[in-house]
Amino acid sequence: MSQRPIALALFLCEQVIVDEETRAVTLVNCFSQRRAAQVPAAPFPFVLVTVLTDGSGEFPVEVQITRLDTDEIVYRREARARFQHPLQEVRFRLRLTSFSFPAACVYEVLFLADGEVVAHRRFEITLSEEQT
Amino acid sequence: MSEGVRQPSSGRPDRVEVVDVVLEDGGDTTVRPCSPTVKAFLDAQRERLRRWEERNAPPPANGTAPEGP
């Protein structure tokens, strides 16, 4: 019987360092707001990191970035995650280097497993002061 | 785009094992309305925030407490 996982965390950060020997992960420069000189914002590289556990079976998973001013999805990425047992942790990392945020507003970053939201966080693009 | 999955060394259920799923770029940037499930989630979140703001609103200037639960 399958069991939908829960998320232990969801972060946006600039860099992820993985120790080759221990597989331990270090997140560098986690953020929830970025300034842009203009919109659409010039792409900046970032990494979405989420850790899932307490699942069993295989699930479709999906990252969605939604504008909260219009409730429109501006980015989605699908994948699959397989849990062999509930103690297993699945560390999901999505590196985006070319995505351009279309507006200066608040976004909701959602991580869905089997169609249900299991993790989310808000993220804001603001215009640099000289542009406002 | 590259995609890699690191499989665990064993399937023993008595210890924590970590699997890394790494994705790079790709994805769909087509702008579209969010799904009914996500819309309901976002609306419920807004409602929770609205209630919190109501509960934590500053008292009126005359000192009377706001009505409501």
N, CA and C atoms of all chains as a GROMACS GRO file, in nm:
protein
  603
    1MET      N    1   0.084  -0.119   0.000
    1MET     CA    2   0.000   0.000   0.000
    1MET      C    3   0.088   0.125   0.000
    2SER      N    4   0.055   0.220  -0.086
    2SER     CA    5   0.136   0.340  -0.096
    2SER      C    6   0.096   0.440   0.012
    3GLN      N    7   0.190   0.525   0.045
    3GLN     CA    8   0.168   0.627   0.147
    3GLN      C    9   0.237   0.754   0.102
    4ARG      N   10   0.158   0.861   0.092
    4ARG     CA   11   0.213   0.988   0.045
    4ARG      C   12   0.315   1.041   0.146
    5PRO      N   13   0.429   1.091   0.098
    5PRO     CA   14   0.532   1.139   0.192
    5PRO      C   15   0.494   1.273   0.254
    6ILE      N   16   0.566   1.307   0.358
    6ILE     CA   17   0.559   1.441   0.414
    6ILE      C   18   0.691   1.511   0.383
    7ALA      N   19   0.690   1.644   0.388
    7ALA     CA   20   0.811   1.720   0.363
    7ALA      C   21   0.871   1.764   0.496
    8LEU      N   22   1.001   1.749   0.508
    8LEU     CA   23   1.070   1.796   0.627
    8LEU      C   24   1.110   1.943   0.613
    9ALA      N   25   1.127   1.986   0.491
    9ALA     CA   26   1.170   2.125   0.469
    9ALA      C   27   1.161   2.158   0.322
   10LEU      N   28   1.154   2.287   0.295
   10LEU     CA   29   1.165   2.336   0.158
   10LEU      C   30   1.241   2.468   0.163
   11PHE      N   31   1.349   2.474   0.092
   11PHE     CA   32   1.432   2.594   0.092
   11PHE      C   33   1.463   2.638  -0.051
   12LEU      N   34   1.483   2.768  -0.066
   12LEU     CA   35   1.543   2.824  -0.187
   12LEU      C   36   1.679   2.876  -0.146
   13CYS      N   37   1.781   2.843  -0.222
   13CYS     CA   38   1.914   2.888  -0.184
   13CYS      C   39   1.998   2.908  -0.311
   14GLU      N   40   2.112   2.971  -0.291
   14GLU     CA   41   2.197   3.001  -0.406
   14GLU      C   42   2.287   2.884  -0.444
   15GLN      N   43   2.319   2.801  -0.346
   15GLN     CA   44   2.416   2.695  -0.375
   15GLN      C   45   2.394   2.581  -0.278
   16VAL      N   46   2.421   2.460  -0.323
   16VAL     CA   47   2.414   2.342  -0.237
   16VAL      C   48   2.549   2.272  -0.246
   17ILE      N   49   2.604   2.248  -0.129
   17ILE     CA   50   2.732   2.176  -0.123
   17ILE      C   51   2.705   2.037  -0.065
   18VAL      N   52   2.748   1.934  -0.138
   18VAL     CA   53   2.730   1.797  -0.092
   18VAL      C   54   2.867   1.738  -0.065
   19ASP      N   55   2.889   1.697   0.059
   19ASP     CA   56   3.015   1.635   0.096
   19ASP      C   57   3.027   1.499   0.027
   20GLU      N   58   3.133   1.480  -0.048
   20GLU     CA   59   3.146   1.357  -0.126
   20GLU      C   60   3.154   1.233  -0.038
   21GLU      N   61   3.215   1.249   0.078
   21GLU     CA   62   3.237   1.131   0.162
   21GLU      C   63   3.114   1.095   0.244
   22THR      N   64   3.053   1.197   0.306
   22THR     CA   65   2.943   1.168   0.398
   22THR      C   66   2.807   1.190   0.334
   23ARG      N   67   2.801   1.253   0.219
   23ARG     CA   68   2.676   1.290   0.152
   23ARG      C   69   2.599   1.397   0.231
   24ALA      N   70   2.660   1.454   0.334
   24ALA     CA   71   2.595   1.561   0.408
   24ALA      C   72   2.579   1.683   0.318
   25VAL      N   73   2.471   1.756   0.341
   25VAL     CA   74   2.435   1.867   0.253
   25VAL      C   75   2.445   1.999   0.328
   26THR      N   76   2.503   2.098   0.266
   26THR     CA   77   2.507   2.234   0.319
   26THR      C   78   2.437   2.327   0.222
   27LEU      N   79   2.338   2.400   0.271
   27LEU     CA   80   2.268   2.497   0.188
   27LEU      C   81   2.333   2.634   0.210
   28VAL      N   82   2.361   2.703   0.103
   28VAL     CA   83   2.431   2.832   0.111
   28VAL      C   84   2.338   2.943   0.066
   29ASN      N   85   2.329   3.047   0.150
   29ASN     CA   86   2.252   3.168   0.116
   29ASN      C   87   2.105   3.137   0.085
   30CYS      N   88   2.036   3.082   0.183
   30CYS     CA   89   1.892   3.061   0.168
   30CYS      C   90   1.824   3.198   0.167
   31PHE      N   91   1.718   3.210   0.090
   31PHE     CA   92   1.655   3.342   0.078
   31PHE      C   93   1.505   3.325   0.057
   32SER      N   94   1.434   3.434   0.083
   32SER     CA   95   1.291   3.437   0.055
   32SER      C   96   1.251   3.565  -0.017
   33GLN      N   97   1.350   3.643  -0.054
   33GLN     CA   98   1.325   3.766  -0.129
   33GLN      C   99   1.446   3.797  -0.217
   34ARG      N  100   1.418   3.843  -0.336
   34ARG     CA  101   1.526   3.888  -0.424
   34ARG      C  102   1.486   4.020  -0.488
   35ARG      N  103   1.586   4.106  -0.506
   35ARG     CA  104   1.563   4.233  -0.574
   35ARG      C  105   1.599   4.219  -0.720
   36ALA      N  106   1.519   4.285  -0.802
   36ALA     CA  107   1.545   4.283  -0.946
   36ALA      C  108   1.549   4.427  -0.994
   37ALA      N  109   1.634   4.453  -1.093
   37ALA     CA  110   1.643   4.587  -1.148
   37ALA      C  111   1.524   4.617  -1.237
   38GLN      N  112   1.465   4.512  -1.293
   38GLN     CA  113   1.350   4.529  -1.383
   38GLN      C  114   1.275   4.397  -1.387
   39VAL      N  115   1.155   4.402  -1.440
   39VAL     CA  116   1.079   4.279  -1.465
   39VAL      C  117   1.036   4.280  -1.611
   40PRO      N  118   1.032   4.162  -1.673
   40PRO     CA  119   1.075   4.034  -1.618
   40PRO      C  120   1.218   4.039  -1.567
   41ALA      N  121   1.240   3.972  -1.456
   41ALA     CA  122   1.371   3.976  -1.392
   41ALA      C  123   1.472   3.897  -1.473
   42ALA      N  124   1.592   3.947  -1.475
   42ALA     CA  125   1.700   3.870  -1.540
   42ALA      C  126   1.716   3.738  -1.465
   43PRO      N  127   1.733   3.629  -1.537
   43PRO     CA  128   1.748   3.501  -1.468
   43PRO      C  129   1.866   3.502  -1.371
   44PHE      N  130   1.843   3.443  -1.255
   44PHE     CA  131   1.953   3.424  -1.160
   44PHE      C  132   1.948   3.278  -1.114
   45PRO      N  133   2.062   3.216  -1.101
   45PRO     CA  134   2.061   3.075  -1.063
   45PRO      C  135   2.022   3.056  -0.917
   46PHE      N  136   1.936   2.960  -0.892
   46PHE     CA  137   1.904   2.923  -0.755
   46PHE      C  138   1.865   2.775  -0.753
   47VAL      N  139   1.858   2.724  -0.632
   47VAL     CA  140   1.827   2.582  -0.614
   47VAL      C  141   1.709   2.569  -0.520
   48LEU      N  142   1.613   2.488  -0.559
   48LEU     CA  143   1.502   2.453  -0.470
   48LEU      C  144   1.539   2.319  -0.407
   49VAL      N  145   1.533   2.314  -0.275
   49VAL     CA  146   1.568   2.192  -0.203
   49VAL      C  147   1.451   2.152  -0.114
   50THR      N  148   1.408   2.029  -0.125
   50THR     CA  149   1.309   1.980  -0.030
   50THR      C  150   1.348   1.838   0.010
   51VAL      N  151   1.313   1.802   0.132
   51VAL     CA  152   1.343   1.669   0.184
   51VAL      C  153   1.212   1.603   0.220
   52LEU      N  154   1.190   1.487   0.162
   52LEU     CA  155   1.066   1.414   0.184
   52LEU      C  156   1.094   1.285   0.261
   53THR      N  157   0.998   1.244   0.342
   53THR     CA  158   1.012   1.117   0.413
   53THR      C  159   0.872   1.064   0.447
   54ASP      N  160   0.869   0.951   0.514
   54ASP     CA  161   0.744   0.889   0.560
   54ASP      C  162   0.653   0.852   0.442
   55GLY      N  163   0.714   0.814   0.333
   55GLY     CA  164   0.634   0.771   0.218
   55GLY      C  165   0.665   0.627   0.182
   56SER      N  166   0.576   0.567   0.108
   56SER     CA  167   0.605   0.435   0.051
   56SER      C  168   0.537   0.427  -0.084
   57GLY      N  169   0.608   0.366  -0.178
   57GLY     CA  170   0.555   0.357  -0.313
   57GLY      C  171   0.617   0.462  -0.402
   58GLU      N  172   0.566   0.470  -0.523
   58GLU     CA  173   0.619   0.566  -0.620
   58GLU      C  174   0.513   0.671  -0.650
   59PHE      N  175   0.557   0.796  -0.655
   59PHE     CA  176   0.462   0.906  -0.672
   59PHE      C  177   0.510   1.002  -0.780
   60PRO      N  178   0.415   1.061  -0.852
   60PRO     CA  179   0.452   1.179  -0.930
   60PRO      C  180   0.472   1.296  -0.835
   61VAL      N  181   0.577   1.370  -0.855
   61VAL     CA  182   0.600   1.490  -0.775
   61VAL      C  183   0.612   1.608  -0.870
   62GLU      N  184   0.586   1.725  -0.819
   62GLU     CA  185   0.583   1.841  -0.907
   62GLU      C  186   0.621   1.966  -0.829
   63VAL      N  187   0.702   2.049  -0.891
   63VAL     CA  188   0.731   2.182  -0.838
   63VAL      C  189   0.648   2.282  -0.917
   64GLN      N  190   0.580   2.368  -0.848
   64GLN     CA  191   0.506   2.476  -0.914
   64GLN      C  192   0.546   2.608  -0.852
   65ILE      N  193   0.561   2.708  -0.936
   65ILE     CA  194   0.579   2.845  -0.888
   65ILE      C  195   0.458   2.923  -0.936
   66THR      N  196   0.385   2.980  -0.841
   66THR     CA  197   0.258   3.046  -0.871
   66THR      C  198   0.264   3.191  -0.828
   67ARG      N  199   0.220   3.279  -0.917
   67ARG     CA  200   0.206   3.420  -0.881
   67ARG      C  201   0.085   3.435  -0.789
   68LEU      N  202   0.104   3.498  -0.675
   68LEU     CA  203  -0.009   3.512  -0.584
   68LEU      C  204  -0.099   3.630  -0.619
   69ASP      N  205  -0.053   3.719  -0.708
   69ASP     CA  206  -0.141   3.830  -0.747
   69ASP      C  207  -0.240   3.788  -0.854
   70THR      N  208  -0.211   3.680  -0.924
   70THR     CA  209  -0.302   3.634  -1.030
   70THR      C  210  -0.340   3.487  -1.016
   71ASP      N  211  -0.278   3.416  -0.924
   71ASP     CA  212  -0.296   3.271  -0.908
   71ASP      C  213  -0.265   3.196  -1.038
   72GLU      N  214  -0.166   3.243  -1.109
   72GLU     CA  215  -0.123   3.175  -1.230
   72GLU      C  216   0.009   3.101  -1.205
   73ILE      N  217   0.016   2.982  -1.261
   73ILE     CA  218   0.140   2.906  -1.256
   73ILE      C  219   0.234   2.965  -1.361
   74VAL      N  220   0.356   2.997  -1.318
   74VAL     CA  221   0.453   3.050  -1.414
   74VAL      C  222   0.567   2.950  -1.438
   75TYR      N  223   0.572   2.846  -1.354
   75TYR     CA  224   0.674   2.743  -1.376
   75TYR      C  225   0.625   2.612  -1.316
   76ARG      N  226   0.646   2.505  -1.387
   76ARG     CA  227   0.618   2.373  -1.328
   76ARG      C  228   0.718   2.272  -1.382
   77ARG      N  229   0.751   2.179  -1.296
   77ARG     CA  230   0.849   2.076  -1.331
   77ARG      C  231   0.802   1.947  -1.266
   78GLU      N  232   0.789   1.844  -1.346
   78GLU     CA  233   0.740   1.716  -1.296
   78GLU      C  234   0.854   1.615  -1.288
   79ALA      N  235   0.840   1.524  -1.194
   79ALA     CA  236   0.935   1.415  -1.179
   79ALA      C  237   0.864   1.302  -1.105
   80ARG      N  238   0.938   1.198  -1.073
   80ARG     CA  239   0.882   1.090  -0.993
   80ARG      C  240   0.975   1.062  -0.876
   81ALA      N  241   0.917   1.023  -0.766
   81ALA     CA  242   0.996   0.988  -0.648
   81ALA      C  243   0.949   0.851  -0.599
   82ARG      N  244   1.046   0.768  -0.564
   82ARG     CA  245   1.012   0.633  -0.519
   82ARG      C  246   1.063   0.613  -0.376
   83PHE      N  247   0.974   0.567  -0.292
   83PHE     CA  248   1.009   0.542  -0.152
   83PHE      C  249   1.005   0.391  -0.128
   84GLN      N  250   1.117   0.339  -0.082
   84GLN     CA  251   1.122   0.196  -0.055
   84GLN      C  252   1.066   0.165   0.083
   85HIS      N  253   1.078   0.258   0.175
   85HIS     CA  254   1.019   0.240   0.309
   85HIS      C  255   1.005   0.377   0.375
   86PRO      N  256   0.922   0.388   0.477
   86PRO     CA  257   0.891   0.521   0.531
   86PRO      C  258   1.008   0.593   0.597
   87LEU      N  259   1.112   0.521   0.636
   87LEU     CA  260   1.226   0.590   0.697
   87LEU      C  261   1.318   0.652   0.594
   88GLN      N  262   1.299   0.618   0.472
   88GLN     CA  263   1.386   0.672   0.368
   88GLN      C  264   1.362   0.822   0.349
   89GLU      N  265   1.470   0.894   0.332
   89GLU     CA  266   1.460   1.037   0.299
   89GLU      C  267   1.495   1.057   0.152
   90VAL      N  268   1.410   1.128   0.084
   90VAL     CA  269   1.438   1.165  -0.054
   90VAL      C  270   1.472   1.313  -0.057
   91ARG      N  271   1.594   1.343  -0.091
   91ARG     CA  272   1.638   1.483  -0.099
   91ARG      C  273   1.625   1.526  -0.244
   92PHE      N  274   1.535   1.618  -0.266
   92PHE     CA  275   1.501   1.661  -0.400
   92PHE      C  276   1.564   1.797  -0.424
   93ARG      N  277   1.644   1.807  -0.529
   93ARG     CA  278   1.708   1.934  -0.562
   93ARG      C  279   1.678   1.970  -0.706
   94LEU      N  280   1.630   2.090  -0.726
   94LEU     CA  281   1.602   2.140  -0.861
   94LEU      C  282   1.682   2.268  -0.879
   95ARG      N  283   1.776   2.266  -0.971
   95ARG     CA  284   1.856   2.386  -0.997
   95ARG      C  285   1.800   2.457  -1.120
   96LEU      N  286   1.766   2.583  -1.101
   96LEU     CA  287   1.714   2.664  -1.212
   96LEU      C  288   1.815   2.773  -1.243
   97THR      N  289   1.853   2.781  -1.368
   97THR     CA  290   1.952   2.882  -1.407
   97THR      C  291   1.899   2.980  -1.509
   98SER      N  292   1.790   2.946  -1.576
   98SER     CA  293   1.745   3.032  -1.686
   98SER      C  294   1.602   3.080  -1.669
   99PHE      N  295   1.542   3.054  -1.552
   99PHE     CA  296   1.404   3.097  -1.534
   99PHE      C  297   1.398   3.246  -1.501
  100SER      N  298   1.305   3.315  -1.564
  100SER     CA  299   1.289   3.459  -1.542
  100SER      C  300   1.155   3.485  -1.473
  101PHE      N  301   1.158   3.547  -1.356
  101PHE     CA  302   1.034   3.581  -1.288
  101PHE      C  303   0.966   3.696  -1.362
  102PRO      N  304   0.838   3.681  -1.395
  102PRO     CA  305   0.775   3.774  -1.487
  102PRO      C  306   0.729   3.905  -1.424
  103ALA      N  307   0.717   3.911  -1.292
  103ALA     CA  308   0.662   4.032  -1.230
  103ALA      C  309   0.721   4.050  -1.091
  104ALA      N  310   0.713   4.174  -1.042
  104ALA     CA  311   0.754   4.202  -0.904
  104ALA      C  312   0.632   4.178  -0.816
  105CYS      N  313   0.630   4.065  -0.748
  105CYS     CA  314   0.516   4.028  -0.665
  105CYS      C  315   0.558   3.912  -0.575
  106VAL      N  316   0.462   3.864  -0.499
  106VAL     CA  317   0.487   3.748  -0.412
  106VAL      C  318   0.450   3.621  -0.489
  107TYR      N  319   0.535   3.523  -0.478
  107TYR     CA  320   0.514   3.393  -0.542
  107TYR      C  321   0.500   3.287  -0.433
  108GLU      N  322   0.424   3.185  -0.464
  108GLU     CA  323   0.419   3.068  -0.377
  108GLU      C  324   0.492   2.955  -0.450
  109VAL      N  325   0.591   2.901  -0.387
  109VAL     CA  326   0.661   2.785  -0.441
  109VAL      C  327   0.599   2.662  -0.375
  110LEU      N  328   0.545   2.574  -0.458
  110LEU     CA  329   0.472   2.458  -0.406
  110LEU      C  330   0.542   2.330  -0.450
  111PHE      N  331   0.544   2.234  -0.360
  111PHE     CA  332   0.592   2.101  -0.395
  111PHE      C  333   0.476   2.005  -0.372
  112LEU      N  334   0.436   1.938  -0.479
  112LEU     CA  335   0.322   1.847  -0.471
  112LEU      C  336   0.370   1.703  -0.486
  113ALA      N  337   0.309   1.616  -0.411
  113ALA     CA  338   0.332   1.472  -0.426
  113ALA      C  339   0.197   1.407  -0.448
  114ASP      N  340   0.186   1.333  -0.555
  114ASP     CA  341   0.060   1.266  -0.588
  114ASP      C  342  -0.055   1.367  -0.594
  115GLY      N  343  -0.026   1.487  -0.644
  115GLY     CA  344  -0.129   1.587  -0.665
  115GLY      C  345  -0.165   1.670  -0.544
  116GLU      N  346  -0.106   1.641  -0.428
  116GLU     CA  347  -0.137   1.716  -0.306
  116GLU      C  348  -0.015   1.799  -0.263
  117VAL      N  349  -0.043   1.917  -0.209
  117VAL     CA  350   0.064   2.004  -0.162
  117VAL      C  351   0.126   1.943  -0.036
  118VAL      N  352   0.256   1.918  -0.040
  118VAL     CA  353   0.323   1.866   0.079
  118VAL      C  354   0.423   1.966   0.136
  119ALA      N  355   0.459   2.067   0.059
  119ALA     CA  356   0.548   2.171   0.111
  119ALA      C  357   0.527   2.297   0.029
  120HIS      N  358   0.546   2.409   0.093
  120HIS     CA  359   0.531   2.535   0.021
  120HIS      C  360   0.603   2.644   0.096
  121ARG      N  361   0.638   2.749   0.024
  121ARG     CA  362   0.693   2.867   0.089
  121ARG      C  363   0.672   2.986  -0.003
  122ARG      N  364   0.666   3.103   0.060
  122ARG     CA  365   0.650   3.226  -0.017
  122ARG      C  366   0.785   3.282  -0.054
  123PHE      N  367   0.783   3.353  -0.164
  123PHE     CA  368   0.905   3.410  -0.216
  123PHE      C  369   0.867   3.538  -0.288
  124GLU      N  370   0.945   3.643  -0.269
  124GLU     CA  371   0.906   3.773  -0.324
  124GLU      C  372   1.014   3.830  -0.414
  125ILE      N  373   0.969   3.882  -0.528
  125ILE     CA  374   1.057   3.960  -0.615
  125ILE      C  375   1.019   4.106  -0.596
  126THR      N  376   1.116   4.187  -0.559
  126THR     CA  377   1.091   4.330  -0.544
  126THR      C  378   1.180   4.405  -0.642
  127LEU      N  379   1.132   4.520  -0.680
  127LEU     CA  380   1.213   4.604  -0.768
  127LEU      C  381   1.315   4.681  -0.686
  128SER      N  382   1.432   4.698  -0.741
  128SER     CA  383   1.532   4.779  -0.675
  128SER      C  384   1.478   4.920  -0.654
  129GLU      N  385   1.524   4.986  -0.546
  129GLU     CA  386   1.462   5.112  -0.506
  129GLU      C  387   1.464   5.218  -0.615
  130GLU      N  388   1.573   5.218  -0.692
  130GLU     CA  389   1.580   5.322  -0.794
  130GLU      C  390   1.477   5.301  -0.905
  131GLN      N  391   1.417   5.180  -0.907
  131GLN     CA  392   1.317   5.153  -1.010
  131GLN      C  393   1.175   5.182  -0.961
  132THR      N  394   1.155   5.201  -0.830
  132THR     CA  395   1.020   5.219  -0.777
  132THR      C  396   0.982   5.365  -0.769
  133MET      N  397   1.971   1.949  -1.998
  133MET     CA  398   1.906   1.901  -1.876
  133MET      C  399   1.970   1.769  -1.836
  134SER      N  400   1.999   1.756  -1.711
  134SER     CA  401   2.048   1.628  -1.663
  134SER      C  402   1.967   1.587  -1.542
  135GLU      N  403   1.960   1.459  -1.522
  135GLU     CA  404   1.879   1.408  -1.411
  135GLU      C  405   1.949   1.286  -1.355
  136GLY      N  406   1.965   1.281  -1.227
  136GLY     CA  407   2.033   1.167  -1.166
  136GLY      C  408   1.965   1.123  -1.040
  137VAL      N  409   1.959   0.997  -1.016
  137VAL     CA  410   1.899   0.943  -0.895
  137VAL      C  411   2.001   0.851  -0.830
  138ARG      N  412   2.034   0.880  -0.705
  138ARG     CA  413   2.129   0.797  -0.633
  138ARG      C  414   2.049   0.696  -0.551
  139GLN      N  415   2.067   0.573  -0.581
  139GLN     CA  416   1.990   0.470  -0.512
  139GLN      C  417   2.057   0.433  -0.380
  140PRO      N  418   1.978   0.392  -0.283
  140PRO     CA  419   2.037   0.353  -0.154
  140PRO      C  420   2.113   0.222  -0.168
  141SER      N  421   2.201   0.198  -0.070
  141SER     CA  422   2.283   0.078  -0.077
  141SER      C  423   2.203  -0.047  -0.040
  142SER      N  424   2.100  -0.032   0.038
  142SER     CA  425   2.018  -0.147   0.074
  142SER      C  426   1.877  -0.101   0.103
  143GLY      N  427   1.786  -0.196   0.117
  143GLY     CA  428   1.648  -0.160   0.144
  143GLY      C  429   1.608  -0.187   0.288
  144ARG      N  430   1.708  -0.197   0.378
  144ARG     CA  431   1.674  -0.231   0.516
  144ARG      C  432   1.589  -0.121   0.578
  145PRO      N  433   1.475  -0.156   0.636
  145PRO     CA  434   1.387  -0.053   0.690
  145PRO      C  435   1.421  -0.008   0.831
  146ASP      N  436   1.534  -0.052   0.888
  146ASP     CA  437   1.566  -0.017   1.026
  146ASP      C  438   1.663   0.098   1.035
  147ARG      N  439   1.690   0.166   0.928
  147ARG     CA  440   1.782   0.278   0.934
  147ARG      C  441   1.740   0.381   0.829
  148VAL      N  442   1.781   0.503   0.856
  148VAL     CA  443   1.749   0.610   0.763
  148VAL      C  444   1.842   0.601   0.643
  149GLU      N  445   1.784   0.600   0.527
  149GLU     CA  446   1.864   0.604   0.406
  149GLU      C  447   1.823   0.725   0.325
  150VAL      N  448   1.916   0.778   0.254
  150VAL     CA  449   1.893   0.900   0.179
  150VAL      C  450   1.907   0.872   0.030
  151VAL      N  451   1.811   0.919  -0.045
  151VAL     CA  452   1.816   0.911  -0.191
  151VAL      C  453   1.817   1.054  -0.244
  152ASP      N  454   1.909   1.084  -0.332
  152ASP     CA  455   1.914   1.217  -0.392
  152ASP      C  456   1.849   1.214  -0.529
  153VAL      N  457   1.757   1.306  -0.549
  153VAL     CA  458   1.697   1.327  -0.682
  153VAL      C  459   1.739   1.466  -0.726
  154VAL      N  460   1.815   1.474  -0.833
  154VAL     CA  461   1.872   1.602  -0.877
  154VAL      C  462   1.822   1.632  -1.017
  155LEU      N  463   1.760   1.748  -1.030
  155LEU     CA  464   1.710   1.793  -1.160
  155LEU      C  465   1.774   1.927  -1.193
  156GLU      N  466   1.796   1.949  -1.319
  156GLU     CA  467   1.855   2.077  -1.360
  156GLU      C  468   1.774   2.138  -1.474
  157ASP      N  469   1.727   2.259  -1.450
  157ASP     CA  470   1.653   2.336  -1.550
  157ASP      C  471   1.540   2.253  -1.612
  158GLY      N  472   1.505   2.285  -1.734
  158GLY     CA  473   1.389   2.221  -1.794
  158GLY      C  474   1.261   2.274  -1.730
  159GLY      N  475   1.154   2.203  -1.746
  159GLY     CA  476   1.028   2.246  -1.690
  159GLY      C  477   0.946   2.325  -1.789
  160ASP      N  478   0.828   2.361  -1.748
  160ASP     CA  479   0.729   2.426  -1.834
  160ASP      C  480   0.703   2.567  -1.781
  161THR      N  481   0.726   2.667  -1.866
  161THR     CA  482   0.705   2.806  -1.823
  161THR      C  483   0.578   2.865  -1.884
  162THR      N  484   0.492   2.780  -1.937
  162THR     CA  485   0.365   2.828  -1.990
  162THR      C  486   0.279   2.884  -1.876
  163VAL      N  487   0.233   3.006  -1.892
  163VAL     CA  488   0.150   3.066  -1.788
  163VAL      C  489   0.008   3.011  -1.800
  164ARG      N  490  -0.043   2.961  -1.688
  164ARG     CA  491  -0.177   2.901  -1.689
  164ARG      C  492  -0.237   2.916  -1.550
  165PRO      N  493  -0.368   2.912  -1.541
  165PRO     CA  494  -0.430   2.918  -1.408
  165PRO      C  495  -0.390   2.797  -1.325
  166CYS      N  496  -0.380   2.817  -1.196
  166CYS     CA  497  -0.344   2.704  -1.111
  166CYS      C  498  -0.460   2.606  -1.103
  167SER      N  499  -0.429   2.484  -1.066
  167SER     CA  500  -0.529   2.378  -1.061
  167SER      C  501  -0.629   2.406  -0.949
  168PRO      N  502  -0.747   2.344  -0.956
  168PRO     CA  503  -0.845   2.362  -0.846
  168PRO      C  504  -0.788   2.323  -0.710
  169THR      N  505  -0.705   2.219  -0.706
  169THR     CA  506  -0.646   2.176  -0.578
  169THR      C  507  -0.557   2.285  -0.521
  170VAL      N  508  -0.471   2.342  -0.606
  170VAL     CA  509  -0.380   2.446  -0.559
  170VAL      C  510  -0.457   2.574  -0.529
  171LYS      N  511  -0.558   2.605  -0.610
  171LYS     CA  512  -0.639   2.723  -0.584
  171LYS      C  513  -0.706   2.713  -0.447
  172ALA      N  514  -0.761   2.596  -0.418
  172ALA     CA  515  -0.825   2.577  -0.287
  172ALA      C  516  -0.723   2.590  -0.175
  173PHE      N  517  -0.603   2.538  -0.198
  173PHE     CA  518  -0.497   2.548  -0.098
  173PHE      C  519  -0.460   2.695  -0.073
  174LEU      N  520  -0.443   2.771  -0.181
  174LEU     CA  521  -0.405   2.911  -0.167
  174LEU      C  522  -0.515   2.992  -0.100
  175ASP      N  523  -0.641   2.964  -0.138
  175ASP     CA  524  -0.752   3.037  -0.076
  175ASP      C  525  -0.763   3.005   0.073
  176ALA      N  526  -0.741   2.879   0.109
  176ALA     CA  527  -0.747   2.842   0.250
  176ALA      C  528  -0.636   2.912   0.328
  177GLN      N  529  -0.520   2.922   0.266
  177GLN     CA  530  -0.408   2.991   0.330
  177GLN      C  531  -0.441   3.139   0.350
  178ARG      N  532  -0.501   3.201   0.249
  178ARG     CA  533  -0.540   3.342   0.261
  178ARG      C  534  -0.641   3.360   0.374
  179GLU      N  535  -0.735   3.266   0.384
  179GLU     CA  536  -0.836   3.277   0.488
  179GLU      C  537  -0.773   3.264   0.627
  180ARG      N  538  -0.677   3.173   0.641
  180ARG     CA  539  -0.608   3.160   0.770
  180ARG      C  540  -0.535   3.288   0.804
  181LEU      N  541  -0.469   3.348   0.705
  181LEU     CA  542  -0.398   3.474   0.731
  181LEU      C  543  -0.493   3.586   0.767
  182ARG      N  544  -0.609   3.590   0.697
  182ARG     CA  545  -0.708   3.695   0.727
  182ARG      C  546  -0.758   3.682   0.870
  183ARG      N  547  -0.786   3.559   0.913
  183ARG     CA  548  -0.834   3.538   1.051
  183ARG      C  549  -0.726   3.576   1.152
  184TRP      N  550  -0.603   3.544   1.120
  184TRP     CA  551  -0.494   3.578   1.212
  184TRP      C  552  -0.484   3.730   1.224
  185GLU      N  553  -0.495   3.799   1.110
  185GLU     CA  554  -0.487   3.945   1.114
  185GLU      C  555  -0.602   4.004   1.194
  186GLU      N  556  -0.720   3.944   1.182
  186GLU     CA  557  -0.835   3.992   1.260
  186GLU      C  558  -0.809   3.974   1.409
  187ARG      N  559  -0.760   3.857   1.445
  187ARG     CA  560  -0.735   3.830   1.587
  187ARG      C  561  -0.627   3.920   1.643
  188ASN      N  562  -0.533   3.959   1.559
  188ASN     CA  563  -0.419   4.036   1.607
  188ASN      C  564  -0.426   4.183   1.568
  189ALA      N  565  -0.544   4.227   1.527
  189ALA     CA  566  -0.559   4.368   1.492
  189ALA      C  567  -0.543   4.453   1.618
  190PRO      N  568  -0.483   4.571   1.606
  190PRO     CA  569  -0.469   4.657   1.724
  190PRO      C  570  -0.605   4.702   1.772
  191PRO      N  571  -0.623   4.720   1.904
  191PRO     CA  572  -0.753   4.762   1.956
  191PRO      C  573  -0.786   4.901   1.905
  192PRO      N  574  -0.916   4.932   1.894
  192PRO     CA  575  -0.954   5.066   1.851
  192PRO      C  576  -0.907   5.171   1.949
  193ALA      N  577  -0.901   5.295   1.900
  193ALA     CA  578  -0.843   5.404   1.979
  193ALA      C  579  -0.919   5.430   2.108
  194ASN      N  580  -1.053   5.402   2.110
  194ASN     CA  581  -1.130   5.431   2.233
  194ASN      C  582  -1.111   5.323   2.339
  195GLY      N  583  -1.035   5.220   2.310
  195GLY     CA  584  -1.002   5.121   2.411
  195GLY      C  585  -1.099   5.006   2.420
  196THR      N  586  -1.207   5.004   2.342
  196THR     CA  587  -1.300   4.892   2.348
  196THR      C  588  -1.244   4.776   2.267
  197ALA      N  589  -1.270   4.658   2.316
  197ALA     CA  590  -1.219   4.538   2.248
  197ALA      C  591  -1.300   4.513   2.122
  198PRO      N  592  -1.236   4.460   2.016
  198PRO     CA  593  -1.312   4.427   1.896
  198PRO      C  594  -1.408   4.313   1.922
  199GLU      N  595  -1.521   4.315   1.850
  199GLU     CA  596  -1.618   4.208   1.866
  199GLU      C  597  -1.572   4.083   1.793
  200GLY      N  598  -1.637   3.971   1.828
  200GLY     CA  599  -1.606   3.846   1.760
  200GLY      C  600  -1.536   3.750   1.853
  201PRO      N  601  -1.520   3.623   1.808
  201PRO     CA  602  -1.462   3.520   1.893
  201PRO      C  603  -1.314   3.543   1.917
   0.00000   0.00000   0.00000
